Amino acid sequence: MQPIKVTVIGSGNWGSAIAKIVAENSAENPTVFDKSVRMWVFEELIDGEKLTAIVNTQHENVKYLPGVKLPHNLIAVPDLVDAAADADLLVFNVPHQFLPRICKQLQGKVAPTVRAVSCIKGVELSPDGITIIADYISQQLGIYCGALSGANLAPEVAQEKFSETTIAYKVPDSSDQIDQKTIKLLFHRPYFHVNVIDDVAGVSLCGALKNIVALASGFIDGMSWGDNAKSAIIRRGILEMTRFGRDFFPECEAATFTEESCGVADVITSCAGGRNHRLGKAMIETKRPIFQLEAELLNGQKAQGVTTAAEVHEFLKRRGALANYPLFTAVNDIIFNGLDSSALPNILEQVEKKL
């Protein structure tokens, strides 16, 4: 068989960190993977120079992952279709609100034998319900897609500090060249330990819903309520996440939420210092709109929890299930409807009664 060609769709700090891993492993396993790994980069000018040119000559994403050297076999490509051309495996790593436009550009240009892994932490809302990102990619492009999620703050992964992740990849065809062993070979590094499981829905939901909990933990820190209160938010947030999976995605496995890096570990990490926690904390401290803070604090990147909170709220409202998810509902109302965050103790008690 020909070596597997891999393309990473996205070049933010997490996209660049994952591309670094994929390129390192491709270079070390030339009989399995094509040595050249392409990375689609949304073209920007940095001090008058194209970002793709900087990545390809300086081997550094100076805007989104400064100070981290990228492998020389990682090639930045500004055209999305060109980047994906002839790829056998697509790794999606973009803010999920941009995904519909990206999929539309790729429709009809990706063979059905192509496989994909989504590193995107969010859900897609439609009039018919709520869809995990991996399924959305599958539906839009007609290809199989797995999911990667874990306690993975991008700068720490890029700096090769030890971390774990969970990849859900259920081989769609026994004859596939890309199986769970291949997926692990592509993503596992001495500093980035990978566990591969079958539960795509569970891994995807963990990656999306934990961002809502992280916003709540930011509210707690913004009010200086301390670690006891934040621990309560984390525990009850995990319970609500698990219930959401059980209620609306019965194929989920409860153990994914409590035993995998994508579950409890990612919640803890995100509530300690991720983007969503930072924004939630800043919103309470400054009493300013969260979208203004997002533009100022995140260097052009997005905090997925804000969009996810709104989409989950709308989905639960349509299902008449808001009362069963008081913490998720409160996060949405604090962000969008002016609910005072000091109401959280009463809301926590409601969570306990509902779960």
Sequence and secondary structure as in RCSB ss.txt:
>XXXX:A:sequence
MQPIKVTVIGSGNWGSAIAKIVAENSAENPTVFDKSVRMWVFEELIDGEKLTAIVNTQHENVKYLPGVKLPHNLI
AVPDLVDAAADADLLVFNVPHQFLPRICKQLQGKVAPTVRAVSCIKGVELSPDGITIIADYISQQLGIYCGALSG
ANLAPEVAQEKFSETTIAYKVPDSSDQIDQKTIKLLFHRPYFHVNVIDDVAGVSLCGALKNIVALASGFIDGMSW
GDNAKSAIIRRGILEMTRFGRDFFPECEAATFTEESCGVADVITSCAGGRNHRLGKAMIETKRPIFQLEAELLNG
QKAQGVTTAAEVHEFLKRRGALANYPLFTAVNDIIFNGLDSSALPNILEQVEKKL
>XXXX:A:secstr
   B EEEE  SHHHHHHHHHHHHHHHH TTTB S EEEE    EETTEEHHHHHHHH S TTTSTT    TTEE
EES HHHHHTT SEEEE S GGGHHHHHHHHTTSS TT EEEE    EEEETTEEEEHHHHHHHHHSSEEEEEES
S  HHHHHTT  EEEEEE   S TT S  HHHHHHHH BTTEEEEEES HHHHHHHHHHHHHHHHHHHHHHHTT 
 HHHHHHHHHHHHHHHHHHHHHH TT  HHHHHHSIIIIIHHHHHHHHSHHHHHHHHHHHH   HHHHHHHHSTT
   HHHHHHHHHHHHHHHTT GGG HHHHHHHHHHHS   GGGHHHHHHHHHHH 
